[in-house]
Amino acid sequence: HRTVEPLSLTFPCLYFSPNTLFGMGNPLLDISAVVDKDFLDKYTLKPNDQILAEDKHKALFEELVKTFKVEYHAGGATQNSIKIAQWMIQEPHNVGTFFGCIGKDKFGEILKQKAEEAHIDAHYYEQNEEPTGTCAACITGDNRSLVANLAAANCYKKDKHLDLEENWKLVEKAKVYYIAGFFLTVSLESILKVAKHASENNKLFCLNLSAPFICQFFKDNLMQVLPYVDVLFGNETEAAAFAKEQDFQTEDLKEIAKKAQALPKVNKERKRIVVLTQGKDETVMALSDKIETFPVLKIDPKDIVDTNGAGDAFVGGFLSELVQDKSLDQCVKAAHYAANVIIRRAGCTFPEKPDFS
């Protein structure tokens, strides 16, 4: 059995103190319902897809709530990962802090309630111009069609929220930071402020590539943040898009991980770690001098209900051990466990307690 050295955090580790983990991103209220084919056809949705809402989808959200039996969950990629990390940790509550923008409306109130139920310390910037962001999950059989309307999530403002003294104090309390790449489309200046704080104080800053379109169309923003990134997450399709944009001239996942690991970095005291997942195939991790691979937990395909939250859950599991200064082996083990639990259930939901040690 190999062991990978822990990331030896150089500050005394306050095990499980509240606000140790900080996340910032696009908070969305997930609204899921079992629908019929007529509903999909009406809004020209494919049974299995992920899209951003266009004008023709605007009425979909209200109709979904009025017509079908819906379930609400606090969602959005970063918030999901913070929520999973908190679930893995259990006690104390509020280990995870989350910042993002919502509207002053009914969905915003539900989102606040759901975040509280998940025991995360969510501090939302609330504004009147845009409604709370939503993601409709339209389920037919084993398929789910996701329609995201970012709305308020797009309106996060550094000067209106992150810079406020009481909010910045929560940022300073954290030891580990995580932001999904999706937020690069919203507030680069907020990400850079947090990333620089982490780097200057030798804390851990983690980023996710999140989607091929981030690597392609938001490449400049991504490359401004990357020098501050201590842990970079991604899956095989995101890694391939990243490699192409960076002209790595390889499609080999281990080589991509190695090259991403070696990109310039501001805080020289920590070597970057790159963690790339590939569904049911092994997870690849690049450290400064070697590549490690970790097989995922086996699962019978018929037990897989919904793979959509797997990536967020993987990161949440990883972060839950990282904030405790556990070895990287243990971080990946927890990541694989969390993803394995989540794909057996619809949406990014989980049983009451984890069964992990």
C-alpha positions as CSV (number, residue, x, y, z in Angstrom):
1,H,0.0,0.0,0.0
2,R,1.4,3.4,-1.1
3,T,1.0,6.4,1.0
4,V,1.3,9.9,-0.3
5,E,2.6,12.5,2.1
6,P,0.0,14.9,3.5
7,L,0.0,18.4,2.3
8,S,1.5,19.3,5.7
9,L,-0.3,22.5,6.3
10,T,2.2,24.8,8.0
11,F,-0.4,26.4,10.3
12,P,-1.7,24.5,13.4
13,C,-4.6,22.6,12.0
14,L,-7.8,23.6,13.8
15,Y,-9.6,20.3,13.3
16,F,-13.2,21.0,12.3
17,S,-13.5,24.6,13.4
18,P,-16.4,26.3,11.7
19,N,-15.6,28.2,8.5
20,T,-12.4,26.3,7.8
21,L,-13.5,25.6,4.2
22,F,-14.5,28.5,1.9
23,G,-16.4,28.2,-1.3
24,M,-17.7,30.9,-3.7
25,G,-19.8,30.2,-6.8
26,N,-23.1,30.2,-8.5
27,P,-25.9,29.3,-6.1
28,L,-28.8,27.6,-7.9
29,L,-32.0,26.2,-6.5
30,D,-32.3,22.7,-8.0
31,I,-35.9,22.0,-8.9
32,S,-36.4,18.4,-9.9
33,A,-39.5,16.6,-11.1
34,V,-40.6,13.6,-13.1
35,V,-42.2,15.0,-16.2
36,D,-43.7,13.6,-19.4
37,K,-42.5,13.6,-23.0
38,D,-45.0,16.4,-23.9
39,F,-43.3,18.7,-21.4
40,L,-39.9,18.0,-23.0
41,D,-41.3,18.5,-26.5
42,K,-43.0,21.8,-25.5
43,Y,-39.6,23.3,-24.5
44,T,-37.6,21.4,-27.1
45,L,-35.5,19.5,-24.5
46,K,-33.5,16.4,-25.2
47,P,-34.2,13.6,-22.6
48,N,-30.5,13.7,-21.5
49,D,-28.8,17.1,-21.7
50,Q,-27.4,20.1,-19.9
51,I,-28.2,23.5,-21.3
52,L,-28.3,27.1,-20.2
53,A,-31.9,28.5,-20.4
54,E,-32.8,30.7,-23.3
55,D,-35.8,33.0,-23.7
56,K,-38.0,30.1,-24.8
57,H,-37.3,28.3,-21.5
58,K,-38.3,31.2,-19.2
59,A,-41.8,29.9,-18.4
60,L,-40.5,26.4,-17.9
61,F,-39.6,26.9,-14.2
62,E,-43.0,28.1,-13.1
63,E,-44.8,25.5,-15.1
64,L,-42.7,22.8,-13.6
65,V,-43.6,23.9,-10.1
66,K,-47.3,24.3,-10.9
67,T,-47.8,21.1,-12.9
68,F,-45.6,18.4,-11.3
69,K,-44.5,17.2,-7.9
70,V,-41.2,19.0,-7.4
71,E,-38.3,18.6,-5.0
72,Y,-36.0,21.5,-4.0
73,H,-32.3,21.3,-3.2
74,A,-29.6,23.8,-2.7
75,G,-27.5,23.4,-5.8
76,G,-24.8,24.9,-8.1
77,A,-21.5,23.1,-8.5
78,T,-19.4,24.8,-5.8
79,Q,-22.3,24.8,-3.3
80,N,-22.8,21.1,-4.0
81,S,-19.2,20.3,-3.2
82,I,-19.3,22.4,0.1
83,K,-22.5,20.6,1.0
84,I,-21.0,17.2,0.4
85,A,-17.9,18.1,2.4
86,Q,-20.0,19.1,5.3
87,W,-22.1,15.9,5.0
88,M,-18.9,13.8,5.1
89,I,-17.6,15.8,8.2
90,Q,-21.0,15.8,10.0
91,E,-19.8,17.7,13.1
92,P,-19.4,20.5,13.9
93,H,-21.8,22.3,11.5
94,N,-20.8,25.2,9.4
95,V,-17.3,23.9,8.6
96,G,-18.1,25.2,5.1
97,T,-18.7,28.8,4.2
98,F,-20.4,29.7,0.9
99,F,-20.7,33.0,-0.9
100,G,-22.8,33.7,-4.0
101,C,-25.6,35.9,-5.3
102,I,-29.4,35.3,-5.1
103,G,-32.5,37.3,-5.6
104,K,-34.9,38.6,-3.0
105,D,-37.7,36.2,-3.8
106,K,-39.5,33.0,-2.9
107,F,-36.8,30.8,-4.5
108,G,-34.1,32.7,-2.7
109,E,-35.8,32.0,0.6
110,I,-36.1,28.3,-0.2
111,L,-32.4,28.3,-1.1
112,K,-31.4,29.9,2.2
113,Q,-33.5,27.3,4.1
114,K,-32.0,24.4,2.1
115,A,-28.4,25.7,2.7
116,E,-29.2,25.9,6.5
117,E,-30.6,22.3,6.5
118,A,-27.4,21.2,4.9
119,H,-25.5,22.9,7.8
120,I,-23.4,25.2,5.5
121,D,-22.8,28.8,6.5
122,A,-24.2,30.5,3.4
123,H,-23.8,34.2,3.1
124,Y,-25.6,35.4,0.0
125,Y,-25.4,38.7,-1.7
126,E,-29.1,39.5,-2.2
127,Q,-30.2,41.9,-4.9
128,N,-33.4,42.9,-6.6
129,E,-32.5,43.1,-10.3
130,E,-32.4,39.4,-11.1
131,P,-34.4,36.4,-9.7
132,T,-32.6,33.6,-7.9
133,G,-30.8,31.2,-10.2
134,T,-32.5,27.9,-10.8
135,C,-31.7,24.6,-12.4
136,A,-34.6,22.5,-13.6
137,A,-34.0,18.7,-13.7
138,C,-36.7,17.3,-15.9
139,I,-36.7,13.5,-15.3
140,T,-38.1,10.9,-17.6
141,G,-37.2,7.3,-16.8
142,D,-33.5,7.1,-16.2
143,N,-32.9,10.4,-18.1
144,R,-32.7,13.9,-16.8
145,S,-32.6,17.1,-18.9
146,L,-31.0,20.0,-17.0
147,V,-31.9,23.6,-17.8
148,A,-29.9,26.2,-15.8
149,N,-31.0,29.8,-15.5
150,L,-28.1,31.6,-13.8
151,A,-30.0,34.8,-13.4
152,A,-28.9,36.3,-10.0
153,A,-25.9,34.0,-9.8
154,N,-24.4,36.1,-12.6
155,C,-24.7,39.3,-10.5
156,Y,-22.1,38.7,-7.7
157,K,-20.2,41.9,-7.0
158,K,-16.9,42.0,-5.2
159,D,-17.4,45.5,-3.9
160,K,-20.9,44.9,-2.7
161,H,-20.2,41.6,-0.8
162,L,-16.7,40.1,-0.7
163,D,-15.0,43.4,0.3
164,L,-17.4,44.0,3.2
165,E,-15.5,43.6,6.5
166,E,-17.7,41.0,8.1
167,N,-17.6,38.9,4.9
168,W,-13.8,39.2,4.4
169,K,-13.3,38.1,8.0
170,L,-14.9,34.7,7.0
171,V,-12.6,34.4,4.1
172,E,-9.6,35.0,6.4
173,K,-10.9,32.3,8.8
174,A,-10.6,29.6,6.1
175,K,-7.7,27.3,5.5
176,V,-8.9,25.7,2.3
177,Y,-10.6,27.5,-0.6
178,Y,-12.6,26.0,-3.4
179,I,-14.1,27.6,-6.5
180,A,-15.6,25.9,-9.5
181,G,-14.5,27.2,-12.9
182,F,-18.0,28.2,-13.7
183,F,-17.5,31.3,-11.5
184,L,-14.8,32.5,-13.9
185,T,-17.7,33.7,-16.1
186,V,-19.1,35.8,-13.2
187,S,-16.5,37.6,-11.1
188,L,-12.8,37.1,-12.0
189,E,-11.8,39.9,-9.6
190,S,-13.5,38.1,-6.6
191,I,-11.7,34.9,-7.4
192,L,-8.3,36.7,-7.7
193,K,-8.8,38.4,-4.4
194,V,-9.4,35.1,-2.6
195,A,-6.7,33.3,-4.6
196,K,-4.1,35.9,-3.7
197,H,-5.1,35.8,-0.1
198,A,-4.6,32.1,0.0
199,S,-1.3,32.3,-1.8
200,E,0.1,35.0,0.4
201,N,-0.8,33.1,3.6
202,N,0.3,29.7,2.4
203,K,-3.2,28.3,2.5
204,L,-4.7,25.9,-0.1
205,F,-6.6,27.3,-3.1
206,C,-8.5,24.7,-5.2
207,L,-10.1,25.2,-8.6
208,N,-12.1,23.0,-10.9
209,L,-12.0,23.2,-14.7
210,S,-15.7,22.5,-14.6
211,A,-16.5,22.3,-18.3
212,P,-14.8,22.3,-21.7
213,F,-16.3,25.7,-22.6
214,I,-14.5,27.3,-19.6
215,C,-11.2,26.0,-20.9
216,Q,-12.0,27.3,-24.4
217,F,-13.9,30.5,-24.1
218,F,-12.8,31.7,-20.7
219,K,-9.2,30.7,-21.1
220,D,-7.8,34.2,-20.3
221,N,-9.6,34.3,-17.0
222,L,-8.6,30.8,-16.2
223,M,-4.9,31.5,-16.9
224,Q,-5.0,34.6,-14.7
225,V,-6.1,32.4,-11.8
226,L,-4.1,29.2,-12.4
227,P,-0.7,30.5,-11.0
228,Y,-2.5,30.6,-7.6
229,V,-4.0,27.1,-7.8
230,D,-2.6,24.5,-5.4
231,V,-5.1,21.8,-6.3
232,L,-6.6,21.6,-9.8
233,F,-9.6,19.3,-10.4
234,G,-11.1,18.2,-13.8
235,N,-12.5,15.2,-15.7
236,E,-11.2,13.7,-18.9
237,T,-13.2,15.8,-21.3
238,E,-12.3,19.0,-19.5
239,A,-8.7,17.9,-19.4
240,A,-8.7,17.2,-23.1
241,A,-10.1,20.7,-23.9
242,F,-7.6,22.3,-21.5
243,A,-4.7,20.4,-23.2
244,K,-5.8,21.5,-26.7
245,E,-6.2,25.2,-25.7
246,Q,-2.7,25.1,-24.0
247,D,-1.2,23.4,-27.0
248,F,0.1,20.5,-24.8
249,Q,0.2,18.3,-28.0
250,T,-0.9,15.2,-26.1
251,E,-4.2,13.4,-25.4
252,D,-2.7,11.2,-22.8
253,L,-4.3,12.0,-19.4
254,K,-1.2,11.4,-17.4
255,E,0.9,13.6,-19.6
256,I,-1.8,16.3,-19.4
257,A,-1.8,16.1,-15.6
258,K,2.0,16.4,-15.6
259,K,2.0,19.4,-17.9
260,A,-0.8,21.2,-15.9
261,Q,1.1,20.5,-12.7
262,A,4.3,22.1,-14.1
263,L,2.6,25.4,-15.2
264,P,3.9,28.5,-13.5
265,K,2.9,29.0,-9.8
266,V,3.2,32.0,-7.5
267,N,3.5,30.2,-4.1
268,K,6.7,28.2,-4.5
269,E,6.3,26.6,-1.0
270,R,3.6,24.3,-2.3
271,K,3.8,22.2,-5.4
272,R,0.6,22.1,-7.4
273,I,-1.4,18.9,-7.4
274,V,-3.6,18.0,-10.4
275,V,-6.4,15.5,-9.9
276,L,-8.2,14.2,-13.0
277,T,-11.2,11.8,-12.9
278,Q,-12.4,9.7,-15.8
279,G,-15.8,8.2,-14.8
280,K,-15.4,4.5,-14.0
281,D,-11.7,4.5,-15.0
282,E,-8.9,5.2,-12.6
283,T,-8.3,8.7,-11.1
284,V,-5.0,10.3,-12.1
285,M,-3.0,12.5,-9.7
286,A,0.1,14.5,-10.7
287,L,2.5,15.5,-7.9
288,S,5.7,17.3,-8.4
289,D,7.8,14.2,-9.1
290,K,5.4,11.5,-9.9
291,I,2.0,10.3,-11.2
292,E,-0.3,8.3,-9.0
293,T,-3.4,6.4,-10.1
294,F,-6.3,5.3,-8.0
295,P,-8.9,2.8,-9.1
296,V,-12.5,3.9,-8.4
297,L,-15.0,1.9,-6.3
298,K,-16.7,-0.8,-8.4
299,I,-20.4,-0.3,-9.0
300,D,-23.0,-2.4,-10.9
301,P,-24.2,-0.3,-13.8
302,K,-27.8,-1.0,-12.8
303,D,-27.2,0.7,-9.5
304,I,-26.3,3.9,-11.2
305,V,-29.3,6.3,-11.1
306,D,-27.7,9.7,-12.0
307,T,-24.0,10.5,-12.6
308,N,-24.6,14.2,-12.8
309,G,-23.5,15.1,-9.3
310,A,-20.5,12.8,-9.4
311,G,-17.9,15.4,-10.1
312,D,-19.2,17.8,-7.4
313,A,-19.4,14.9,-4.9
314,F,-15.8,13.8,-5.7
315,V,-14.5,17.2,-4.9
316,G,-16.6,17.5,-1.7
317,G,-15.2,14.2,-0.5
318,F,-11.7,15.2,-1.3
319,L,-12.1,18.6,0.5
320,S,-13.6,16.9,3.6
321,E,-10.3,15.2,4.2
322,L,-8.1,18.0,3.0
323,V,-9.4,20.4,5.7
324,Q,-8.3,17.8,8.3
325,D,-4.8,17.6,6.8
326,K,-5.2,14.0,5.9
327,S,-3.0,12.2,3.3
328,L,-3.8,12.6,-0.3
329,D,-4.5,8.9,-0.5
330,Q,-7.2,9.4,2.1
331,C,-8.5,12.5,0.2
332,V,-9.0,10.4,-3.0
333,K,-10.5,7.5,-1.0
334,A,-13.1,9.9,0.4
335,A,-13.7,11.5,-3.0
336,H,-14.4,8.1,-4.6
337,Y,-16.7,7.1,-1.7
338,A,-18.8,10.3,-2.0
339,A,-19.1,10.0,-5.8
340,N,-20.1,6.4,-5.4
341,V,-22.9,7.3,-3.0
342,I,-24.2,10.2,-5.1
343,I,-24.5,8.3,-8.4
344,R,-26.9,5.8,-6.7
345,R,-29.4,8.7,-6.1
346,A,-31.2,11.3,-8.2
347,G,-29.7,14.7,-8.0
348,C,-26.9,15.7,-5.7
349,T,-28.6,14.1,-2.6
350,F,-27.3,11.8,0.1
351,P,-28.4,9.6,3.0
352,E,-28.5,11.0,6.5
353,K,-24.9,9.9,7.4
354,P,-21.9,8.7,5.5
355,D,-20.4,5.3,6.1
356,F,-16.8,6.2,5.6
357,S,-13.6,6.0,7.7
